[in-house]
């Protein structure tokens, strides 16, 4: 597997220090001070991980994030000076794998990069199977991050897919919001639990015939959520 890491950061000092520390840890690094340059480069060679500053001079970091997601589901760590809880929640809601607030220690960034990649590799192993329910009415392909409902492909964001796959991996079992965050996403930021309800609402809008009367993803009030599909043999 390629050990290529992209850094998208317009502060040359920060980019240089991170590049030195990552390269000393065995990674190949390409640094960009413009979001569009990083997007163009990703179209030719995908990184295994992206370190992304949200405050860029040409286009927003959020736009870079979404365009990068079109290329693949490699991990993305946000680097930013935006430190409020709401801004962190917004970053995680995008689907970020981690969120690091400036100023930071470059050694900590390297540690977080390694931790995110380790989680990602573990998740890939767990999600290497296909889950099918109700005689093929709902099929989740963990290898491709692909969901089909009655044979038709349904688009889910990577975060939505991970949450649904985690629930579907435990049919009939109630999972708390905290358990979903930890098992599906690996985040250690407790406030992210508050965003689970929004993600579940979006999932229901995409997979349920009637989102107000869900068939697959049920709310267990005061506890969490339960997947109620009948597994196929």
N, C-alpha and C positions, 0 to 999 in steps of 0.2 A: 504494500500500500504506500502511496505517495505520502511523504511527510511535509508537504507544502502547506505553509500557513500564510494567509494574506493579512496584512495590517493596513487598515484604511484610517489614517490619522494625519491631520494637517499640521500638527505641531512637530517639526522636524526633530527636536530634541527627544520627545517621547518616542517617536517612531524609531529613531536610531538606537536608543537604549533597549527598547523591546526587541528589536532585531538582533542585537548583540546577545542578549540573554537567551533568546529562543534558539539562535544558531549554536550557542554553546551547549544547549541541551539536545542537539542533534536534529533540529528542524531546519528545513529549507524555507527561507522567508522572502516574500516580496512585499515591499511597502509602497503605498500609494497615498498621495495627499489630495486626490480628487476621486470622488465616488464613481464618476463615469469611466475613469481609467481602470478602476478595479473591476467594474462590470464587464468592460471589453476584454480584460485579461481572463476573467472567469469563463467567458464564452469560448476560450481557446484551451484553457487548462484549469480544471477545478481544484481548489484547495481542499485539504482535509478539514480545515477550520478557518474561520474568519474572525479577526478582532476588529470591531467596527466602532469608530467614533460617530456619535449622532450629529455633532455640529461640524458640518463640512462647508467649504466655500462655494461649491457649485450646485449640488443638490442635497436634499435632506438625507440624513442617515436612515430614516425610515423608508425612504424610496429605494435606497441602495439595498436595504434589508429585503424588501419585497421582490426586487428584481433578482437578487441572488437566490432567493427561494425558488425562482422559476428554473434555475439550473440544477438544483438538487437539494437534498436534505442534510447537507453537512452542518456541523455545529457552528453557531454564531454566538460570540460573546460581545456584549455591548460595553464600550468604554465611554464614560461620560462624566461630566461635572454635575449633571442633574441628579441631585441626591434625595429629593423628597420621596415619600412612600408612593404617592400617586404616580410619579414619573417612573419609579421602579416597576410598579404594577403595569404601566403602559408598555414598558419594555418587555416584560415577560409575556404580556398579552399578545405582542407581536409574534411570539414564539422563540424568543431568545433562550439560549441554553445557560447563560449566566449573565450577570450584570455587575460590572466593576466600576466603582465611583472614584474619580480623580480627587486628590492625588493618591497614587497607589505605589506599592513596592513592586518593581519589576520581577523580583523573585516570587512574589505572591501571584502575579499574572501567569508566570510559567507553571506554578503549582496548579492554578485553576485550569489552565489549558490541559494539563495532563489529566486532571480529575474529570473534566468534561469529556475528553476523548475516551477515557476508560469507561465512563457511563455510557457513552454512545456505542462503543463496541459491545458492551454487555447487553444493551437494549437491542442491538442488531441480532444477537444470538437468540434472545427471548422472542423477538418478533420475526423469526425465520419460518414461521408456520402459517397455515391458512386456516381460518376459523369460519365455519359455515353454520347457519342457523335456519330453522323453520323450512327444511327441505330446499335449501339454497336461496331462500328469499333474501337473506342478507349474508354476504360473503366478504370477509376481511382478509386481504393478502398482505401479511406483515412484511414480506420481502420487497414488495413494490409500493408499500404505503397506499394501497388501492382498496377502495370500498365499492362493492356493487350491490345494488338493491334491485331485485327481480331482473338481474342481468344487465342493468344500466349502471354505468359508472357515476358515482357521486363524489364531487370534489370536497375534500376536507383539508383544512390546513394541517401541517405536521403536528401541531399541538393537539388539535381536535382528534386526529387519527390516533395518536398515542393514548389519549384519555379513553377513547372508545375501545381501543384494542385492549387496554388494561381491564376495563370493566367486562368486556366480552370474554376475557381469559378466565374470569371468575363468575360464570353465570350462576345466578341465584344467591350470590354473596353480596352483602352490603359493605361498601367501602366508604370510609369517611373521606371528607375533602382532603385532610392531611395525608391520608394513605394514598390517595390518588396523586397528589402532588409528588410525594416521595417516590412512589413506584413508577409512575408514568413519566415524570419530568425530572426527578432528581434534584429539584430546587431545595435550597435550605432557607429561602426567604419566606418566613411564615405568612406574611401578608398576602402572598400569592393565592392562598386558599380562598380569598374573597373573590377571585376571578373565575374560580371553577364553575360557579353558577352561570356566569355569562357564556362560558364555553359549552356547557351542557345545553343551554338554551339554543345556541347556534347549531349544535349537533342534532337536536330534536327537529329543528326547522328543516334540516336536510334529509333526515332518515325516516321520520315518522309520517304516517298518513295524516294524522291529526296531532300536531304538537301539543295541543291543550289536553289531549287524552293519550299520552305516550304508551306505546306497546313494548318498546325495547328498553329504554332508559327511564327507570322509575325513581322518583324521589322518596326516600325513607326519611320522613320529617324528624329533625333533631339528630339524625345520624349521618346520612350521606346519600349515596346513590347505589342502585342495583340494576344489573342487566338481566332481563327476563326472557331472552330468546331461548328456544329449545335447541341444543346442539345436535348437529347431524352426525351420524356415525362416520 
